[in-house]
Amino acid sequence: MEKAGGPEAPITRIVTQGDMMKKITMNDIARELGCSVAQVSRALAGKPKVAPEIRRQILELAQARNYRNCANCHVPKIAVLNNWYGEFSTGILNCLIRLSRQRKFHFVSISIESMALLNEQNFDGAISICSIVMARDWHIEFNIPLVVINSVPYFIEGIGAVVPDADDESRQAVEHLVGLGHRRIARIRCSFSTSRPATIGLRAFEEATEQFGIRGEVTQEFFHNYEVPEFRTRIAALLEQGFTAFIFVGVEACDTFFIPLLQSLGKRVPEDVSVIGYKSNPFTIENDRSALTRFSFDFHKLASNALELLFDELAGKAQAEQRLVRTPLIPGSSTGPAPETHNDTCPASIPADQPIPADTCHKRASNFIITR
């Protein structure tokens, strides 16, 4: 019968910070527990023919001493924490699958509710998609490095992050629309969360519109849920106020929900209203100009940067850092020139509470401001 301190002999030790920094080997674990290196190897690899009590003690010691297999033949095991399988997370996972074949590592997708598995199995590191996942207490709960994708943990020391550059997205969108002659621009932010708060990209939008001299003619609107009657009512009001361009941020329902909504309100896209949205479908052809004018996330760059940060931490080459990844704006058929005027007698300023005569045709939206 295999023994490692006996079934009634619990592991009792004080683990210091110095112990955590030292590289522990399978020989060290075998020596401390009085078992064979072969037993340690099988237990850490999850293979059979190891007594349950010995396996438990080996895994507990490996976790407590932050064991990492540095042998050349070791294949890193990465936990991917994800709670929602939308286009964005699926695109990241598909890239991780391809990268795992190239870089020779295993990864296991784990829901946030199953994070206890991180302590029960011998993972080398973790990547989180679109969630902070206890990042503040990460290094208290777990002894493995964490890198987050598409979250905003800049205020959390020791947590690496790879984040789409939302500020640059705001600047690109404003520049594109202003270049087409639009001045009445509405930025619609939906479905924000603790990992991607509403403030992301807000200031950059303000600065960009200030740079082009239209700060007083734009608006930013925030909605937790766009599938409510109040959303339709507010969009209709913005159209009545003369807004001719919309940036739909936060959800990937621009072409399936927002544009049909505008059309149901009597607007043609892009003849009457221009729209910029987000489309994370990794199979979108970038030179396809017949589709939505969209920001298309660079999944490969996001995933490869996350892996690079994680493997650098595992190798002790670098501390945790944050990286911004540019999201390119791909022009499509949903944006066009601002609508031209057909009546030169249109007033320069129309009070918000004054009805506009039905036979009055607006000048270009840039030529008047709704006063409040």
C-alpha positions as CSV (number, residue, x, y, z in Angstrom):
1,M,0.0,0.0,0.0
2,E,1.3,3.4,-0.9
3,K,2.0,5.9,1.9
4,A,2.9,9.5,2.0
5,G,2.7,10.5,5.6
6,G,-0.3,8.2,6.2
7,P,-4.0,9.0,5.7
8,E,-4.3,10.5,9.2
9,A,-1.2,12.7,8.9
10,P,-2.4,16.1,7.4
11,I,0.1,18.4,5.8
12,T,1.1,21.1,8.3
13,R,3.6,23.7,7.2
14,I,4.2,27.5,7.2
15,V,4.7,28.7,3.6
16,T,6.6,32.0,3.5
17,Q,6.9,34.4,0.6
18,G,10.4,33.1,0.0
19,D,9.0,29.6,-0.5
20,M,6.5,31.0,-3.1
21,M,9.3,32.5,-5.1
22,K,11.5,29.4,-5.1
23,K,11.1,26.9,-8.0
24,I,10.0,23.7,-6.5
25,T,10.5,20.4,-8.4
26,M,8.9,17.0,-8.5
27,N,11.9,15.7,-6.6
28,D,11.2,18.3,-3.8
29,I,7.6,17.2,-3.5
30,A,8.5,13.5,-3.5
31,R,11.2,14.1,-0.8
32,E,8.9,16.1,1.4
33,L,6.0,13.6,1.2
34,G,8.1,10.5,1.2
35,C,6.8,9.1,-2.0
36,S,8.3,8.4,-5.4
37,V,8.8,10.9,-8.2
38,A,6.7,8.6,-10.5
39,Q,3.8,9.0,-8.1
40,V,4.2,12.8,-8.1
41,S,4.4,12.9,-11.9
42,R,1.2,10.8,-12.3
43,A,-0.7,12.9,-9.7
44,L,0.2,16.2,-11.2
45,A,-0.6,14.9,-14.7
46,G,-4.0,13.7,-13.5
47,K,-3.2,10.1,-14.4
48,P,-4.5,7.0,-12.6
49,K,-2.7,4.5,-10.3
50,V,-2.2,7.0,-7.5
51,A,-3.9,6.5,-4.2
52,P,-6.5,9.2,-3.5
53,E,-4.9,10.3,-0.2
54,I,-1.4,10.5,-1.8
55,R,-2.9,12.4,-4.8
56,R,-4.6,14.9,-2.4
57,Q,-1.3,15.6,-0.5
58,I,0.7,16.0,-3.7
59,L,-1.7,18.5,-5.2
60,E,-2.1,20.4,-1.9
61,L,1.7,20.7,-1.6
62,A,2.1,21.7,-5.3
63,Q,-0.5,24.4,-4.9
64,A,0.9,25.7,-1.6
65,R,4.4,25.9,-3.0
66,N,3.3,27.3,-6.4
67,Y,4.7,24.3,-8.3
68,R,5.4,25.0,-12.0
69,N,6.7,22.2,-14.3
70,C,9.7,23.8,-16.1
71,A,10.8,20.7,-17.9
72,N,11.3,21.0,-21.6
73,C,8.6,18.4,-22.2
74,H,6.0,20.2,-20.1
75,V,2.9,21.4,-21.9
76,P,1.5,24.5,-20.1
77,K,-2.1,24.2,-19.0
78,I,-4.1,27.4,-19.2
79,A,-7.6,28.1,-17.7
80,V,-9.8,30.3,-19.8
81,L,-12.5,31.9,-17.6
82,N,-15.6,32.8,-19.6
83,N,-19.2,33.1,-18.7
84,W,-20.8,34.2,-22.0
85,Y,-20.4,32.8,-25.5
86,G,-21.1,35.7,-27.7
87,E,-19.3,36.7,-30.9
88,F,-16.5,38.4,-29.1
89,S,-15.7,35.5,-26.6
90,T,-16.1,32.9,-29.4
91,G,-13.7,34.8,-31.6
92,I,-11.1,34.9,-28.8
93,L,-11.6,31.2,-28.0
94,N,-11.1,30.2,-31.7
95,C,-7.9,32.2,-31.8
96,L,-6.7,30.5,-28.6
97,I,-7.4,27.1,-30.2
98,R,-5.2,28.0,-33.2
99,L,-2.5,29.4,-31.0
100,S,-2.5,26.4,-28.7
101,R,-1.5,24.2,-31.7
102,Q,1.3,26.6,-32.7
103,R,2.7,27.3,-29.2
104,K,2.0,23.8,-27.7
105,F,-0.2,24.5,-24.7
106,H,-3.4,23.1,-23.4
107,F,-6.3,25.3,-22.3
108,V,-9.6,24.5,-20.5
109,S,-12.6,26.8,-20.7
110,I,-14.1,27.2,-17.3
111,S,-17.2,29.2,-16.2
112,I,-16.8,31.8,-13.5
113,E,-19.0,29.6,-11.2
114,S,-16.5,26.7,-11.5
115,M,-13.4,28.7,-10.5
116,A,-12.8,26.3,-7.6
117,L,-11.4,24.0,-10.2
118,L,-8.3,26.3,-10.3
119,N,-7.4,25.1,-6.9
120,E,-8.3,21.5,-7.6
121,Q,-6.3,21.1,-10.8
122,N,-2.8,22.1,-11.6
123,F,-3.1,25.0,-13.9
124,D,-0.1,27.1,-14.9
125,G,-2.0,30.4,-15.5
126,A,-5.4,31.8,-16.4
127,I,-7.0,34.2,-19.0
128,S,-10.3,35.8,-18.3
129,I,-12.6,37.1,-21.1
130,C,-14.8,40.1,-20.5
131,S,-14.9,39.8,-16.7
132,I,-12.8,41.0,-13.8
133,V,-13.5,37.6,-12.0
134,M,-12.4,38.5,-8.5
135,A,-9.3,40.2,-9.9
136,R,-8.9,42.3,-6.7
137,D,-8.5,39.2,-4.6
138,W,-6.9,37.0,-7.3
139,H,-3.5,36.7,-5.7
140,I,-5.1,35.9,-2.3
141,E,-7.3,33.1,-3.7
142,F,-4.9,31.7,-6.4
143,N,-1.2,31.2,-6.9
144,I,-1.2,31.5,-10.7
145,P,-0.9,34.6,-12.9
146,L,-4.0,36.1,-14.5
147,V,-4.4,38.1,-17.7
148,V,-7.8,39.6,-18.5
149,I,-9.1,40.5,-22.0
150,N,-11.6,43.2,-22.7
151,S,-11.9,44.3,-19.0
152,V,-10.6,47.4,-17.3
153,P,-8.5,46.3,-14.2
154,Y,-5.9,49.2,-14.5
155,F,-6.4,49.9,-10.9
156,I,-5.5,46.4,-9.8
157,E,-1.8,45.8,-9.2
158,G,-0.4,42.6,-10.5
159,I,-3.1,41.8,-13.0
160,G,-2.1,41.8,-16.7
161,A,-4.7,43.1,-19.2
162,V,-5.2,43.3,-22.9
163,V,-7.9,45.8,-23.8
164,P,-9.4,47.1,-27.1
165,D,-8.5,50.9,-27.3
166,A,-11.9,52.4,-26.8
167,D,-10.6,56.0,-26.8
168,D,-9.0,55.4,-30.2
169,E,-12.3,53.9,-31.4
170,S,-14.2,57.1,-30.4
171,R,-11.6,59.3,-32.2
172,Q,-11.8,57.1,-35.4
173,A,-15.6,57.3,-35.4
174,V,-15.8,61.0,-35.0
175,E,-13.2,61.6,-37.7
176,H,-15.0,59.4,-40.1
177,L,-18.4,61.0,-39.6
178,V,-17.1,64.6,-39.6
179,G,-15.2,63.8,-42.8
180,L,-18.6,62.9,-44.3
181,G,-20.1,66.3,-43.2
182,H,-21.9,65.2,-40.1
183,R,-22.1,67.4,-37.0
184,R,-25.1,66.2,-35.1
185,I,-23.6,62.9,-33.9
186,A,-25.1,60.7,-31.1
187,R,-23.0,58.1,-29.3
188,I,-25.2,55.4,-27.9
189,R,-23.6,53.3,-25.2
190,C,-25.5,50.1,-24.3
191,S,-25.0,47.2,-21.9
192,F,-22.1,48.5,-19.9
193,S,-20.8,46.6,-16.9
194,T,-18.2,46.6,-14.1
195,S,-15.7,45.2,-16.5
196,R,-16.5,47.7,-19.3
197,P,-18.1,50.8,-17.6
198,A,-20.0,53.5,-19.4
199,T,-17.1,55.9,-19.1
200,I,-14.9,54.0,-21.5
201,G,-14.4,56.1,-24.6
202,L,-16.5,58.9,-23.2
203,R,-13.8,61.5,-22.7
204,A,-12.1,60.7,-26.0
205,F,-15.4,61.3,-27.8
206,E,-15.7,64.7,-26.1
207,E,-12.2,65.7,-26.9
208,A,-12.5,64.6,-30.6
209,T,-15.8,66.6,-31.1
210,E,-14.1,69.6,-29.3
211,Q,-11.2,69.3,-31.8
212,F,-13.6,69.5,-34.7
213,G,-15.6,72.4,-33.2
214,I,-18.9,70.4,-32.7
215,R,-18.8,69.7,-29.0
216,G,-22.1,71.6,-28.4
217,E,-23.9,69.7,-31.2
218,V,-23.3,66.1,-30.1
219,T,-24.7,63.9,-27.4
220,Q,-23.9,60.7,-25.5
221,E,-26.7,58.5,-24.3
222,F,-26.4,55.5,-21.9
223,F,-28.8,52.5,-21.7
224,H,-28.5,49.3,-19.7
225,N,-31.0,47.6,-22.0
226,Y,-31.8,48.7,-25.5
227,E,-34.8,46.3,-25.9
228,V,-37.2,48.5,-23.9
229,P,-39.8,51.0,-25.2
230,E,-37.9,53.9,-23.7
231,F,-35.0,53.3,-26.0
232,R,-37.1,53.6,-29.1
233,T,-38.7,56.8,-27.7
234,R,-35.3,58.4,-27.0
235,I,-33.9,57.5,-30.5
236,A,-37.0,59.0,-32.1
237,A,-36.5,62.2,-30.1
238,L,-32.9,62.4,-31.3
239,L,-34.0,62.0,-34.9
240,E,-36.6,64.8,-34.3
241,Q,-33.8,67.0,-33.0
242,G,-31.9,66.6,-36.3
243,F,-29.2,64.0,-35.4
244,T,-27.9,62.5,-38.6
245,A,-25.2,60.1,-37.3
246,F,-25.1,57.4,-34.6
247,I,-22.3,55.4,-33.0
248,F,-23.8,52.3,-31.5
249,V,-21.5,51.0,-28.8
250,G,-21.5,48.1,-26.4
251,V,-23.5,45.4,-28.1
252,E,-23.3,43.6,-31.5
253,A,-26.9,44.2,-32.5
254,C,-26.4,47.2,-34.7
255,D,-27.3,45.6,-38.1
256,T,-29.9,43.3,-36.6
257,F,-31.7,45.7,-34.2
258,F,-30.6,49.3,-34.4
259,I,-30.7,49.9,-38.1
260,P,-34.1,48.2,-38.4
261,L,-35.2,50.4,-35.6
262,L,-34.1,53.5,-37.5
263,Q,-35.9,52.2,-40.6
264,S,-39.1,51.6,-38.7
265,L,-38.9,55.3,-37.6
266,G,-38.9,56.3,-41.3
267,K,-35.2,56.8,-41.8
268,R,-33.1,55.5,-44.7
269,V,-29.5,54.3,-44.0
270,P,-27.3,55.9,-45.1
271,E,-29.3,58.5,-47.1
272,D,-30.9,60.0,-44.0
273,V,-28.8,58.7,-41.2
274,S,-25.3,57.2,-40.9
275,V,-24.6,54.4,-38.5
276,I,-21.3,53.0,-37.1
277,G,-21.5,49.7,-35.1
278,Y,-19.4,46.8,-33.9
279,K,-19.2,43.4,-35.5
280,S,-17.0,40.8,-34.0
281,N,-17.7,38.0,-36.5
282,P,-14.2,36.6,-37.2
283,F,-15.3,35.6,-40.7
284,T,-16.2,39.1,-41.8
285,I,-14.2,40.1,-44.9
286,E,-12.4,43.3,-44.2
287,N,-12.7,44.7,-47.7
288,D,-16.5,44.1,-47.9
289,R,-18.0,47.5,-48.3
290,S,-21.5,46.3,-48.7
291,A,-22.0,45.7,-44.9
292,L,-22.1,47.8,-41.8
293,T,-19.5,50.4,-41.2
294,R,-18.0,48.7,-38.2
295,F,-15.3,48.3,-35.7
296,S,-13.9,44.8,-36.1
297,F,-11.9,43.4,-33.2
298,D,-8.5,42.0,-34.0
299,F,-9.0,38.7,-32.1
300,H,-5.6,37.3,-33.1
301,K,-3.8,40.3,-31.7
302,L,-5.9,40.3,-28.5
303,A,-5.3,36.6,-27.9
304,S,-1.6,36.5,-28.8
305,N,-0.9,39.6,-26.6
306,A,-2.7,38.0,-23.7
307,L,-0.6,34.8,-24.1
308,E,2.6,36.7,-24.4
309,L,1.9,38.5,-21.1
310,L,1.0,35.3,-19.4
311,F,4.0,33.3,-20.6
312,D,6.3,36.2,-19.8
313,E,5.0,36.1,-16.2
314,L,5.4,32.3,-16.0
315,A,9.0,32.6,-17.2
316,G,9.7,35.4,-14.8
317,K,10.6,37.8,-17.7
318,A,8.2,40.6,-16.9
319,Q,5.8,42.0,-14.4
320,A,2.0,42.3,-15.1
321,E,1.3,45.1,-17.6
322,Q,-1.7,46.5,-19.5
323,R,-1.7,46.7,-23.3
324,L,-4.1,48.5,-25.6
325,V,-5.0,46.9,-29.0
326,R,-6.2,49.1,-31.8
327,T,-9.6,48.2,-33.3
328,P,-9.7,49.2,-37.0
329,L,-12.8,51.0,-38.4
330,I,-13.9,49.2,-41.6
331,P,-16.0,51.5,-43.8
332,G,-19.2,50.0,-45.2
333,S,-22.5,51.0,-46.7
334,S,-24.1,52.2,-43.5
335,T,-22.3,55.6,-43.5
336,G,-22.6,58.3,-46.2
337,P,-22.5,62.0,-46.7
338,A,-24.7,64.1,-44.3
339,P,-28.1,64.8,-45.9
340,E,-28.0,68.0,-48.1
341,T,-30.7,70.7,-47.9
342,H,-33.4,71.5,-50.4
343,N,-34.6,74.7,-48.8
344,D,-32.4,77.7,-48.1
345,T,-35.0,79.4,-45.9
346,C,-34.7,76.9,-43.1
347,P,-33.9,78.7,-39.7
348,A,-30.5,78.5,-38.2
349,S,-31.9,77.7,-34.7
350,I,-35.1,75.9,-33.8
351,P,-36.3,75.9,-30.2
352,A,-36.9,72.4,-28.9
353,D,-40.5,73.1,-27.9
354,Q,-41.5,74.6,-31.3
355,P,-43.0,72.3,-33.8
356,I,-41.4,72.2,-37.2
357,P,-43.8,72.8,-40.1
358,A,-44.3,69.7,-42.2
359,D,-43.4,71.6,-45.4
360,T,-40.2,72.9,-44.0
361,C,-37.1,71.0,-45.1
362,H,-34.1,71.0,-42.8
363,K,-30.9,72.4,-43.9
364,R,-27.9,70.2,-43.4
365,A,-27.8,69.3,-39.7
366,S,-24.6,71.2,-39.3
367,N,-26.4,74.5,-40.0
368,F,-28.6,74.5,-37.0
369,I,-28.6,73.7,-33.3
370,I,-31.6,72.7,-31.2
371,T,-31.7,75.2,-28.4
372,R,-32.8,74.2,-24.9
